Amino acid sequence: VVPGRHSPASCLSFHSSGKRLFVAHEGDHRLQIVDCLTGKADQAPSKIERETIQLVHATHHEDCILFTGSGKSHIQQPVGQKFAVNYMSVYDNKTLRKFRGHSDRVNSLSQCPENDTFLSASNDRTVRLWTLQSAGCLAECRLPSDSTNSPLAVFDSTGMIFCMTAQMSNLQGHHLHMYDARNHAAGAFAELQLSVQDLSKAIVDASAVIGGGQAMPVDQATTLAQYPFCSMQFNASGNQILVGSSCGISLLLDGFEGTIQKVLLGHTANGTSKAACCYSGDDKHVLTGNADGTVDVWQVDTGSIKQRLDGAMGGGPIQSVAFNPAFQQFATGSKDVAMWIWGGAQA
């Protein structure tokens, strides 16, 4: 366990080498770096007061990260500066470049696994494509007209496809648009929709399985289905998407059709906290963090819980979960950061 600061770990991001874990503590504007080989803090946490920090994302360079602030800094700044994406060297704590263009809070960052391009999705109703090599925006994708201002965007494991999702403004479902990263100017090659009716039915069915035949009331399931998504991740083969909802539910979607394959309904998924979820290294399991500090290990092919772990180590609700891309290791973030050795369903 790596002791945290005064606020929970709001975001975790491993470097592709697996040697470093970057941790954002939004509440007290601190960046923490963990040495994954020793399980100890790599250096003293950095205080980021001007920009603040709420999202952090590793880049291909081991000493460089992308991060965004919450826009709640006590230091007065222009809007473009307040919601900029920052490219920072953690070696000397210097900002290398600022990517300005967003006018509202950024919800997600995604680095292309094959090159220096990355995606940012913002509450200003845009998803932007950038490259670390220059400050200008390469492309801008606008949300469908009938969507809210809470989009997400993520590359698949090849970097050739990216997906953008946004909730419908009438709360009747979610848009999922697929883009060819090499031909994004042509627009989405697939425009999929996930309806609240389908999601509500899937939640009711999942609750009946977990409850031994006792299903959740339809109105309660519909309320949960109307929460916005808060995270999104492709599996390695790109044929499945793991989505976390703000109500605490995690979904497994077909990566080509956007249909619901499994609903991972944890025992604390009641709308009081957002889902924290990730795939295991072999994509055979999904890890989900719970509000009571436990971590559920789900089997992807059956959608059933294989094991429940005490992940918070007394540090409160799990805010974030991430799997090491190079080693059999995963991390959970609450008040403290816990590093785990992965042993399949017997972690």
Number of C-alpha atoms within 10 A of each C-alpha: 17 17 13 21 18 14 16 24 28 22 24 25 24 26 22 18 14 19 18 22 27 21 28 29 29 21 16 17 23 23 25 22 22 22 16 21 10 10 17 15 19 15 12 11 18 14 16 17 15 17 24 27 28 26 24 26 23 23 25 16 12 17 15 21 21 23 24 27 25 19 23 15 16 10 11 11 13 9 14 15 20 24 26 24 26 21 22 19 17 17 10 9 13 11 14 12 17 21 21 17 19 23 19 20 21 28 21 24 25 23 24 23 17 11 12 14 18 22 23 23 31 22 17 18 22 25 25 20 21 20 17 18 9 11 15 14 14 12 12 17 17 13 23 17 9 12 19 19 20 23 30 27 28 25 26 24 17 13 18 15 18 22 23 24 28 26 27 24 14 11 17 16 22 26 21 21 21 24 21 18 19 10 12 17 12 9 14 19 12 15 17 17 19 19 18 21 16 14 23 22 16 19 26 21 19 20 22 14 12 16 11 8 11 12 16 17 12 14 11 13 22 19 15 22 28 23 20 23 25 21 23 23 22 24 20 15 11 16 14 22 24 21 22 24 24 22 22 28 29 29 24 24 20 17 20 13 15 21 18 17 17 21 22 27 21 21 15 18 20 18 16 11 18 26 30 29 33 26 24 24 20 12 16 15 23 23 26 29 31 28 23 16 21 22 24 24 25 23 19 18 11 12 19 19 19 14 15 17 15 13 28 25 17 13 18 18 21 30 25 25 27 23 26 25 17 13 16 17 19 24 22 31 32 28 24 23 30 20 23 17 13 17 9 16 16 11 14
